[in-house]
Amino acid sequence: MSRRLLTLALIVIISQAAFGASLEKADLLRRHGLLPQAKIELIDVIFSGASDAAKASAYYDLGSIAFQENSVSAALETWTTLLSKYPGSEPAKLVKDRVQELAEIVGESSKSTLDNVVAQSYLRHADFWSEHKEEIFKIDSSWIPNLEAAIKWYDKVIAEFPKSAASRRAYEGKLRALLGWREPGEYGGVYGVKGNFTKYMPQLEATFLAFEAAHPDAGTLQAFRYQIAQAYWSHKDWAKTREWLNTIISKSGDGDSFYKDLATRRLAKIEY
């Protein structure tokens, strides 16, 4: 290899490393909550000499941050650009089937920028006279099985993004939903285990076991074990209460921890 070609090869290698570091830096900034800085870093990658794969990843991450900030219109625009510029990329495949769903969300609340200033002025006049109209649609969920609807969407995340951070959050959300809640007010409903122990406790236990298998290092496992033990305790099932409390203690090992201490104290007084 000639000296000139060797120099060019070194430049390419160094450049690729630098672009990779930019994506890595953006990810680190994002994980530490420095979203404005992360967005700048990603935009720098997009307008650099980075590879198409790096730029596609930057567009994907930029859209993800926008969605995280509840800027759904910006997320839709960014991911649409990603599909247009890099349709065959892996990030594009991730968002391809979800752009239409975002478009539906944006269609409810966004106000598009209009090129025709005369039309825009007419719309402003109309908006003035109808300023009290609702901009965000309200959904009446009366008589809709809320828990089942929530579980449907948690399960979609778990199925489509297995063993990911999103999957972990979906499992945790599903477990909390199955543990149940009470709506305020005289006519508020009761959901999950709180409302129907016999129906939902098997689902709760099965979901926990799946969560434990998919995310064995999750920091919330002991907390959910205790919640399940507590649900059995409230139902006066002393044997299952002891089973789950003893599992907490055995999983804690030789060290001390909050939930190990809590489980030990509860075991000292089960029946009431």
C-alpha positions as CSV (number, residue, x, y, z in Angstrom):
1,M,0.0,0.0,0.0
2,S,1.3,3.4,-1.0
3,R,2.0,6.1,1.7
4,R,-0.9,8.2,0.3
5,L,-3.4,5.3,0.4
6,L,-2.2,4.4,4.0
7,T,-2.8,8.0,5.1
8,L,-6.3,8.1,3.6
9,A,-7.1,4.8,5.2
10,L,-5.9,6.1,8.6
11,I,-8.1,9.2,8.1
12,V,-11.1,7.1,7.4
13,I,-10.5,4.9,10.4
14,I,-10.0,7.9,12.7
15,S,-13.1,9.7,11.3
16,Q,-15.3,6.6,11.8
17,A,-14.0,6.3,15.4
18,A,-14.8,10.0,16.0
19,F,-18.3,9.6,14.6
20,G,-18.9,6.6,16.7
21,A,-17.7,8.5,19.7
22,S,-20.2,11.2,18.9
23,L,-23.1,8.8,19.0
24,E,-21.7,7.3,22.2
25,K,-21.4,10.8,23.7
26,A,-25.0,11.7,22.7
27,D,-26.2,8.5,24.4
28,L,-24.2,9.3,27.6
29,L,-25.6,12.9,27.6
30,R,-29.1,11.6,27.2
31,R,-28.8,9.0,30.0
32,H,-27.7,11.8,32.3
33,G,-30.6,14.0,31.4
34,L,-28.7,16.5,29.2
35,L,-31.1,16.3,26.4
36,P,-30.3,19.7,24.7
37,Q,-26.6,18.7,24.5
38,A,-27.5,15.3,23.3
39,K,-29.6,16.7,20.4
40,I,-26.7,19.0,19.4
41,E,-24.4,16.1,19.3
42,L,-26.8,14.0,17.2
43,I,-27.3,16.9,14.7
44,D,-23.5,17.3,14.4
45,V,-23.4,13.6,13.4
46,I,-26.1,14.1,10.8
47,F,-24.2,17.0,9.2
48,S,-20.8,15.4,9.4
49,G,-19.0,12.9,7.1
50,A,-20.2,10.0,9.2
51,S,-21.4,6.8,7.6
52,D,-25.0,6.3,6.5
53,A,-25.5,3.9,9.4
54,A,-24.3,6.5,11.9
55,K,-26.6,9.2,10.4
56,A,-29.6,6.8,10.4
57,S,-28.9,6.1,14.1
58,A,-28.6,9.8,14.8
59,Y,-32.0,10.5,13.2
60,Y,-33.6,7.7,15.1
61,D,-32.2,8.9,18.5
62,L,-33.1,12.5,17.7
63,G,-36.7,11.4,17.1
64,S,-36.7,9.3,20.3
65,I,-35.6,12.4,22.3
66,A,-38.3,14.5,20.7
67,F,-40.9,11.8,21.6
68,Q,-39.4,11.7,25.2
69,E,-40.0,15.4,25.4
70,N,-43.6,15.0,24.2
71,S,-42.7,16.8,21.0
72,V,-44.7,14.3,18.9
73,S,-44.7,16.5,15.8
74,A,-40.9,16.8,15.9
75,A,-40.5,13.0,16.4
76,L,-42.8,12.3,13.4
77,E,-40.9,14.8,11.2
78,T,-37.5,13.4,12.2
79,W,-38.5,9.7,11.7
80,T,-40.2,10.5,8.4
81,T,-36.9,12.1,7.2
82,L,-35.1,8.9,8.4
83,L,-37.4,6.7,6.3
84,S,-36.9,9.0,3.3
85,K,-33.1,9.2,3.5
86,Y,-32.2,5.7,4.8
87,P,-35.2,3.4,4.1
88,G,-33.1,0.2,4.3
89,S,-31.4,1.0,7.6
90,E,-32.2,-0.9,10.8
91,P,-33.4,2.3,12.6
92,A,-35.8,2.9,9.7
93,K,-37.2,-0.6,10.1
94,L,-37.9,0.1,13.7
95,V,-40.1,3.2,13.0
96,K,-41.6,2.2,9.7
97,D,-44.8,0.7,11.2
98,R,-45.1,3.4,13.8
99,V,-45.0,6.6,11.8
100,Q,-48.7,6.3,10.8
101,E,-49.6,5.8,14.5
102,L,-47.6,9.0,15.3
103,A,-49.3,10.8,12.5
104,E,-52.7,10.0,14.1
105,I,-51.5,11.4,17.4
106,V,-50.1,14.5,15.8
107,G,-53.3,15.0,13.7
108,E,-55.3,15.4,17.0
109,S,-53.3,18.3,18.4
110,S,-50.8,19.8,16.0
111,K,-51.1,23.0,14.0
112,S,-49.3,22.7,10.7
113,T,-47.3,25.6,9.3
114,L,-49.1,27.1,6.3
115,D,-47.4,28.5,3.3
116,N,-50.4,30.6,2.3
117,V,-50.4,33.7,4.6
118,V,-53.9,34.7,3.5
119,A,-55.3,31.3,4.5
120,Q,-53.4,31.5,7.7
121,S,-54.9,34.8,8.5
122,Y,-58.4,33.5,7.8
123,L,-57.8,30.6,10.2
124,R,-56.6,33.0,12.9
125,H,-59.9,34.9,12.6
126,A,-61.8,31.6,12.9
127,D,-59.7,30.5,15.9
128,F,-60.4,33.8,17.6
129,W,-64.1,33.3,17.4
130,S,-63.9,29.6,18.5
131,E,-61.1,30.1,21.1
132,H,-62.9,27.9,23.7
133,K,-63.1,24.8,21.5
134,E,-61.2,21.8,22.7
135,E,-57.8,21.4,21.1
136,I,-57.0,18.0,22.7
137,F,-59.7,15.3,22.3
138,K,-61.0,13.8,25.5
139,I,-61.8,10.1,25.5
140,D,-64.6,8.8,27.6
141,S,-63.4,5.4,28.9
142,S,-66.6,4.5,30.7
143,W,-67.5,0.8,30.4
144,I,-64.2,0.0,28.7
145,P,-62.1,-2.7,30.4
146,N,-59.2,-0.4,31.3
147,L,-56.9,-3.0,32.7
148,E,-57.2,-5.3,29.7
149,A,-56.6,-2.3,27.4
150,A,-53.4,-1.4,29.3
151,I,-52.2,-5.1,29.3
152,K,-52.7,-5.2,25.5
153,W,-50.2,-2.4,25.0
154,Y,-47.7,-3.6,27.7
155,D,-47.7,-7.0,26.0
156,K,-47.0,-5.4,22.6
157,V,-43.8,-3.8,24.0
158,I,-42.7,-7.0,25.6
159,A,-43.3,-9.0,22.4
160,E,-41.8,-6.5,20.0
161,F,-38.8,-5.3,22.1
162,P,-37.7,-8.4,24.1
163,K,-35.2,-8.0,26.8
164,S,-34.8,-4.3,26.2
165,A,-35.1,-1.3,28.5
166,A,-38.6,-0.7,27.1
167,S,-39.5,-4.4,27.8
168,R,-38.4,-3.9,31.4
169,R,-40.6,-0.8,31.8
170,A,-43.5,-2.6,30.2
171,Y,-43.2,-5.5,32.6
172,E,-43.1,-3.2,35.6
173,G,-46.1,-1.2,34.3
174,K,-48.0,-4.4,33.7
175,L,-47.2,-5.8,37.2
176,R,-48.3,-2.5,38.8
177,A,-51.6,-2.6,36.7
178,L,-52.3,-6.2,37.7
179,L,-51.6,-5.4,41.4
180,G,-54.6,-3.0,40.9
181,W,-55.9,0.4,41.9
182,R,-59.0,2.1,43.1
183,E,-60.5,5.0,41.4
184,P,-61.5,7.9,43.6
185,G,-65.2,8.8,44.2
186,E,-68.3,7.0,45.2
187,Y,-68.6,5.2,41.8
188,G,-64.9,4.6,41.2
189,G,-64.0,1.2,39.9
190,V,-61.5,-1.3,41.5
191,Y,-59.1,-3.0,39.2
192,G,-56.6,-5.9,39.2
193,V,-55.9,-8.0,42.2
194,K,-57.6,-5.4,44.4
195,G,-60.8,-5.9,42.6
196,N,-60.8,-9.6,41.7
197,F,-58.1,-11.6,43.5
198,T,-59.0,-14.9,42.0
199,K,-59.0,-13.8,38.4
200,Y,-55.8,-11.6,38.4
201,M,-53.5,-13.2,40.9
202,P,-52.5,-16.1,38.5
203,Q,-51.8,-13.4,35.8
204,L,-49.7,-11.4,38.3
205,E,-47.6,-14.4,39.3
206,A,-47.1,-15.5,35.7
207,T,-46.1,-12.0,34.6
208,F,-43.6,-11.8,37.5
209,L,-42.0,-15.1,36.5
210,A,-41.7,-13.9,32.9
211,F,-40.2,-10.6,34.1
212,E,-37.7,-12.4,36.3
213,A,-36.6,-14.6,33.4
214,A,-36.3,-11.8,30.9
215,H,-34.6,-9.3,33.3
216,P,-32.9,-11.3,36.1
217,D,-30.9,-8.3,37.2
218,A,-33.8,-5.8,37.4
219,G,-33.6,-3.7,40.6
220,T,-37.4,-3.9,41.2
221,L,-37.7,-7.7,41.5
222,Q,-37.6,-7.7,45.3
223,A,-40.1,-4.9,45.6
224,F,-42.5,-6.8,43.4
225,R,-42.0,-10.0,45.3
226,Y,-43.0,-8.1,48.5
227,Q,-46.1,-6.6,46.8
228,I,-47.2,-10.1,45.8
229,A,-46.6,-11.4,49.3
230,Q,-48.5,-8.4,50.7
231,A,-51.4,-9.2,48.3
232,Y,-51.6,-12.7,49.6
233,W,-51.3,-11.4,53.2
234,S,-54.3,-9.1,52.6
235,H,-56.2,-12.1,51.2
236,K,-55.3,-14.1,54.4
237,D,-53.4,-16.7,52.4
238,W,-50.7,-17.2,55.1
239,A,-48.9,-20.1,53.3
240,K,-48.4,-18.2,50.0
241,T,-47.4,-15.1,52.0
242,R,-44.6,-17.1,53.7
243,E,-43.6,-18.6,50.4
244,W,-43.0,-15.2,48.8
245,L,-41.4,-13.7,51.9
246,N,-38.9,-16.6,52.2
247,T,-38.1,-16.2,48.5
248,I,-37.2,-12.5,49.2
249,I,-34.9,-13.6,52.0
250,S,-33.2,-16.4,50.0
251,K,-32.7,-14.1,47.0
252,S,-31.0,-11.5,49.2
253,G,-28.1,-13.9,50.0
254,D,-25.9,-13.3,53.0
255,G,-26.0,-9.5,52.9
256,D,-28.5,-7.1,54.5
257,S,-31.1,-5.2,52.5
258,F,-34.3,-3.3,53.0
259,Y,-36.6,-5.9,51.6
260,K,-34.8,-8.8,53.4
261,D,-35.2,-7.0,56.7
262,L,-38.9,-6.1,55.9
263,A,-39.7,-9.7,54.9
264,T,-38.1,-11.0,58.1
265,R,-40.1,-8.6,60.2
266,R,-43.4,-9.6,58.4
267,L,-42.6,-13.3,58.9
268,A,-42.5,-12.7,62.6
269,K,-46.2,-11.8,62.5
270,I,-48.3,-13.2,59.7
271,E,-51.7,-14.2,61.0
272,Y,-54.1,-11.5,62.2
